[in-house]
Amino acid sequence: MPPPPPPPPHLYEPGTLHLADDDAFVAALRRLGAADGELFANEELRAMVLPSIRADFRLIETYRPGPPVRLAVPIHAYSGADDPSVDVPTLLRWAELTSAGFTHHEFPGDHFYLVPGEAELIGELGRHLS
């Protein structure tokens, strides 16, 4: 199973998927919803994109947080309704880190909901920024 998205810093637990071989790493990405067969089937493309994706995982999985700080700014969390890596009760605990309000918006889709839902996500972000 792929690692979950980063939990709130005060609940962080390290991970090791970034150390997996390419086949195991790609299999985990596919379980998240990265089903672009062309990208991962083509060895040249795969070799170009995997280092960047792996670096993202390394950052998430090796992060060592300091003590939690309650912020005086709102926190808005977004997730895909069918993302197998999201534990909604854990995601909702980001609310513990703000004194200025917390919202969670769940979009249709998996871990990569933002690709087909780009317009809706941008609209939601715009509402929060205005």
HELIX and SHEET records of a PDB file:
HELIX    1   1 PRO A    9  LEU A   11  5                                   3    
HELIX    2   2 LEU A   17  LEU A   19  5                                   3    
HELIX    3   3 ASP A   22  LEU A   32  1                                  11    
HELIX    4   4 GLY A   37  ALA A   41  1                                   5    
HELIX    5   5 GLU A   43  THR A   62  1                                  20    
HELIX    6   6 VAL A   88  LEU A   91  1                                   4    
HELIX    7   7 LEU A   92  LEU A   97  5                                   6    
HELIX    8   8 GLU A  118  LEU A  129  1                                  12    
SHEET    1   A 2 ILE A  75  GLY A  80  0                                        
SHEET    2   A 2 PHE A 102  PHE A 107  1                                        
END                                                                             
